[in-house]
Amino acid sequence: MPRQSASGAGTKTDAVIEVHDLQMRYGAKDVLTGVTFGAHRGEVLALLGPNGAGKTTTIEILEGFRMRSAGTVSVLGSDPAHGDEAWRARIGVVLQSWRDHGRWRVRELLNYLGRFYEPYSTPTQHRPWDTDELLGLVGLTEHADQKIQNLSGGQRRRLDVAIGIVGRPELIFLDEPTAGFDPHARREFHDLVHRLADFESATIMLTTHDLAEAEKLADRIIILADGHIVANGSADELAREMSTAAEVRWTSDGERHVHAVTTGDPTGFVRDLLATDADAVSELEVRRASLEDTYITLVQRVESGQDQGSEPPLQEVLS
Ligand SMILES: Nc1ncnc2c1ncn2[C@@H]1O[C@H](COP(=O)(O)OP(=O)(O)OP(=O)(O)O)[C@@H](O)[C@H]1O
């Protein structure tokens, strides 16, 4: 379940990411055509969108790895284009896979990398993580003394996460973090993300193609298509916004019934149904549009040219 604090709103002092009218052009190709959004402390944001929508480009601009063409961007109070070492130490980046240092052992590498963050400790934020604590957090305690080249794909991915957060970052970028995880590892990873957001107040921005994962993890989902934001809200808000129909299903007298409620709240229909003959009704279900339905509808709309880049319906901008 997404955390109950789910909200796109935040106060000015809470703002961790502020992006306004971000544009990116590669040669003659416009990849981002005016992206505006924000994120606050402790918020988990999922960036979704079809291949080539501009997700990695957006994240790389926020990380300070790529220079934007236009627009204003503030990350932890600084423009990423001019972020210094102290700024960088507050940010964790989980890249696709750590392929170097195959002969190093897990604990050894984390100890080594952690030392770079020691000068950036503050009275309120001790850096880096204690290595044993970090190993426990990512579920690698048993593999602490194993050589990196001998780790399985999933264990290696956990190490990627550990490397990304070793400096105890306030903001974490995760690019498809659970690719290659088995269902158990995936669930443990989701717990880790929630723990980092809830107990460390870390802000987390991740990209994923797994809609169920986005729904489970994210307080807020941003859907990017064709270079602009087509939706920005919690999974529930997105489904409600898009849902032109809710389906009510029930059984009565041994027969299964389905009714599409095309406008308004299905609660009224359910109330009337139960008022008619509550005892006869069983197996009652109300099904709203899933995040997958919403995503496909929105992306198809953009791809068919019906969406011309107008303001997104649920735009929430920290100001
Ligand atoms: N360095 C570059 N030079 C030119 N074009 C680029 C460059 N990097 C990305 N692009 C183009 O910009 C567009 C957006 O790419 P980006 O990698 O940001 O998309 P994405 O949403 O992350 O895609 P995916 O889901 O496939 O990872 C693509 O059309 C891509 O070909």
PDBQT file of the ligand as one rigid body, heavy atoms in Angstrom, charges set to zero:
ROOT
HETATM    1  N1  LIG A 401      22.466  12.220 -25.805  1.00  0.00    +0.000 N 
HETATM    2  C1  LIG A 401      21.399  12.190 -26.604  1.00  0.00    +0.000 A 
HETATM    3  N2  LIG A 401      21.455  12.712 -27.847  1.00  0.00    +0.000 NA
HETATM    4  C2  LIG A 401      20.386  12.711 -28.663  1.00  0.00    +0.000 A 
HETATM    5  N3  LIG A 401      19.177  12.200 -28.331  1.00  0.00    +0.000 NA
HETATM    6  C3  LIG A 401      19.068  11.663 -27.107  1.00  0.00    +0.000 A 
HETATM    7  C4  LIG A 401      20.174  11.620 -26.183  1.00  0.00    +0.000 A 
HETATM    8  N4  LIG A 401      19.729  11.023 -25.036  1.00  0.00    +0.000 NA
HETATM    9  C5  LIG A 401      18.441  10.701 -25.242  1.00  0.00    +0.000 A 
HETATM   10  N5  LIG A 401      18.035  11.090 -26.475  1.00  0.00    +0.000 N 
HETATM   11  C6  LIG A 401      16.675  10.933 -27.028  1.00  0.00    +0.000 C 
HETATM   12  O1  LIG A 401      15.774  11.604 -26.171  1.00  0.00    +0.000 OA
HETATM   13  C7  LIG A 401      14.556  10.894 -26.047  1.00  0.00    +0.000 C 
HETATM   14  C8  LIG A 401      14.270  10.634 -24.561  1.00  0.00    +0.000 C 
HETATM   15  O2  LIG A 401      15.222   9.727 -24.069  1.00  0.00    +0.000 OA
HETATM   16  P1  LIG A 401      15.218   9.240 -22.553  1.00  0.00    +0.000 P 
HETATM   17  O3  LIG A 401      16.333   8.286 -22.414  1.00  0.00    +0.000 OA
HETATM   18  O4  LIG A 401      15.188  10.423 -21.665  1.00  0.00    +0.000 OA
HETATM   19  O5  LIG A 401      13.815   8.488 -22.495  1.00  0.00    +0.000 OA
HETATM   20  P2  LIG A 401      13.221   7.497 -21.378  1.00  0.00    +0.000 P 
HETATM   21  O6  LIG A 401      11.853   7.992 -21.087  1.00  0.00    +0.000 OA
HETATM   22  O7  LIG A 401      14.158   7.411 -20.240  1.00  0.00    +0.000 OA
HETATM   23  O8  LIG A 401      13.166   6.134 -22.166  1.00  0.00    +0.000 OA
HETATM   24  P3  LIG A 401      13.275   4.584 -21.653  1.00  0.00    +0.000 P 
HETATM   25  O9  LIG A 401      11.995   4.230 -20.982  1.00  0.00    +0.000 OA
HETATM   26  O10 LIG A 401      13.454   3.851 -22.945  1.00  0.00    +0.000 OA
HETATM   27  O11 LIG A 401      14.486   4.487 -20.767  1.00  0.00    +0.000 OA
HETATM   28  C9  LIG A 401      14.730   9.641 -26.886  1.00  0.00    +0.000 C 
HETATM   29  O12 LIG A 401      14.106   9.854 -28.126  1.00  0.00    +0.000 OA
HETATM   30  C10 LIG A 401      16.204   9.492 -27.034  1.00  0.00    +0.000 C 
HETATM   31  O13 LIG A 401      16.531   8.879 -28.267  1.00  0.00    +0.000 OA
ENDROOT
TORSDOF 0
